[in-house]
Amino acid sequence: MSEATVDDNPVILFDGVCNLCNGFVQFILPRDTDGIFRFASLQSDVGTELLAEHGLPTDELESIVLIEGDDHYVKSDAVIRIARLLGGVYTLMGPFRYVPRAIRDRAYDFVAARRYRWFGKKEQCAMPPQNVDVGARFLE
């Protein structure tokens, strides 16, 4: 059992070397005022363990993943679910769940395939911010 499953908070798994993915995490942090989300990179031991626990491939790092209890969401489903959990104006993304997943994920895959070229890539996984309150939300 991973350390991430000890608490019931949803866990966002992200590509730790992708600047776009790290930017998405940095976007979520100040907007998640209740601190419900936990974070782990897909490349981390926790990330790999959570992927395996949910029957997801551990060698394909092309998607953001949301682990919520026994459920998991990938690609556009993850983005929409995260927006809904953030609440407020972000719930306006909710109706996009009615757009067929194949169409949503095609757009997601288009950006994902070009994310390093467009936004760059880090040499190593990003470290959590030094802010103690926020840093505790990153699982190692």
C-alpha positions as CSV (number, residue, x, y, z in Angstrom):
1,M,0.0,0.0,0.0
2,S,1.5,3.3,-1.0
3,E,1.9,6.3,1.3
4,A,-0.5,8.2,-1.0
5,T,-3.3,5.8,-0.1
6,V,-2.9,6.6,3.6
7,D,-5.1,9.7,3.3
8,D,-8.2,10.0,1.2
9,N,-7.1,13.1,-0.8
10,P,-7.1,12.9,-4.5
11,V,-3.6,12.5,-6.0
12,I,-2.5,14.3,-9.2
13,L,0.2,12.4,-11.0
14,F,2.1,14.6,-13.5
15,D,5.2,14.4,-15.7
16,G,7.8,15.9,-13.4
17,V,10.2,17.0,-16.2
18,C,7.5,18.7,-18.3
19,N,7.3,22.4,-18.0
20,L,3.7,22.5,-19.0
21,C,2.8,19.8,-16.5
22,N,4.7,21.6,-13.7
23,G,3.0,24.8,-14.7
24,F,-0.4,23.1,-14.4
25,V,0.5,22.0,-10.8
26,Q,1.7,25.6,-10.0
27,F,-1.7,26.8,-11.4
28,I,-3.6,24.4,-9.1
29,L,-1.7,25.0,-5.9
30,P,-3.0,28.6,-5.1
31,R,-6.5,27.7,-6.3
32,D,-6.8,24.6,-4.2
33,T,-7.5,26.7,-1.1
34,D,-8.8,23.7,0.9
35,G,-5.6,21.7,0.1
36,I,-7.5,18.7,-1.1
37,F,-5.0,17.6,-3.8
38,R,-1.7,15.7,-3.3
39,F,0.9,15.6,-6.0
40,A,3.5,13.1,-7.2
41,S,5.5,12.9,-10.4
42,L,4.8,10.0,-12.7
43,Q,8.5,9.2,-12.5
44,S,8.5,8.9,-8.7
45,D,8.2,5.6,-6.8
46,V,4.8,6.7,-5.4
47,G,3.7,7.6,-8.9
48,T,4.8,4.3,-10.4
49,E,3.2,2.4,-7.5
50,L,-0.1,4.2,-7.8
51,L,-0.2,3.6,-11.6
52,A,0.4,-0.1,-11.0
53,E,-2.2,-0.3,-8.2
54,H,-4.8,1.1,-10.7
55,G,-3.8,-1.1,-13.6
56,L,-2.3,1.8,-15.6
57,P,0.9,1.5,-17.6
58,T,3.9,2.6,-15.6
59,D,6.1,3.3,-18.7
60,E,3.9,5.7,-20.6
61,L,4.3,9.2,-19.3
62,E,2.0,11.0,-21.8
63,S,-0.9,11.9,-19.5
64,I,-1.9,13.6,-16.3
65,V,-3.6,11.1,-14.0
66,L,-5.9,11.8,-11.1
67,I,-6.3,9.1,-8.5
68,E,-9.4,9.5,-6.4
69,G,-10.0,6.6,-4.0
70,D,-10.5,3.5,-6.1
71,D,-11.2,5.6,-9.2
72,H,-8.7,7.0,-11.7
73,Y,-9.0,9.6,-14.5
74,V,-6.5,10.1,-17.3
75,K,-6.0,12.8,-20.0
76,S,-9.0,15.0,-20.5
77,D,-11.1,13.2,-17.9
78,A,-8.5,14.0,-15.3
79,V,-8.4,17.7,-16.3
80,I,-12.2,18.0,-16.2
81,R,-12.4,16.2,-12.8
82,I,-9.7,18.3,-11.3
83,A,-11.5,21.4,-12.5
84,R,-14.7,20.2,-11.0
85,L,-13.0,19.5,-7.6
86,L,-11.4,22.9,-7.6
87,G,-14.9,24.4,-7.7
88,G,-15.8,28.0,-8.4
89,V,-15.4,29.2,-12.0
90,Y,-13.5,26.0,-12.9
91,T,-16.7,24.0,-12.7
92,L,-17.5,25.6,-16.0
93,M,-15.3,22.9,-17.6
94,G,-17.8,20.3,-16.3
95,P,-20.0,20.3,-19.5
96,F,-16.9,19.3,-21.6
97,R,-17.4,15.8,-20.2
98,Y,-20.3,15.5,-22.6
99,V,-18.0,16.0,-25.6
100,P,-17.1,12.5,-26.7
101,R,-13.9,11.4,-25.0
102,A,-12.3,10.5,-28.3
103,I,-12.5,14.1,-29.4
104,R,-11.3,15.5,-26.1
105,D,-8.4,13.1,-25.9
106,R,-7.4,13.7,-29.5
107,A,-6.9,17.4,-28.6
108,Y,-5.2,16.4,-25.3
109,D,-2.8,14.0,-27.2
110,F,-2.0,16.7,-29.8
111,V,-0.7,19.0,-27.0
112,A,0.9,16.2,-25.1
113,A,2.9,15.1,-28.1
114,R,4.3,18.6,-28.5
115,R,4.6,19.7,-24.9
116,Y,8.4,19.4,-24.6
117,R,8.9,21.2,-27.9
118,W,6.5,24.0,-27.1
119,F,7.1,24.4,-23.3
120,G,10.4,22.8,-22.7
121,K,11.7,20.1,-20.4
122,K,13.6,20.0,-17.2
123,E,16.8,17.9,-16.7
124,Q,15.3,16.2,-13.6
125,C,11.9,16.1,-11.8
126,A,10.9,19.4,-10.3
127,M,11.3,19.6,-6.5
128,P,8.2,20.7,-4.5
129,P,8.2,24.4,-3.5
130,Q,10.0,25.2,-0.2
131,N,6.8,26.5,1.3
132,V,6.2,23.9,4.1
133,D,2.4,24.0,3.8
134,V,2.6,23.2,0.1
135,G,5.7,21.0,0.2
136,A,3.8,18.5,2.5
137,R,1.3,18.0,-0.3
138,F,4.0,16.5,-2.6
139,L,4.4,12.7,-2.1
140,E,7.8,11.2,-2.4
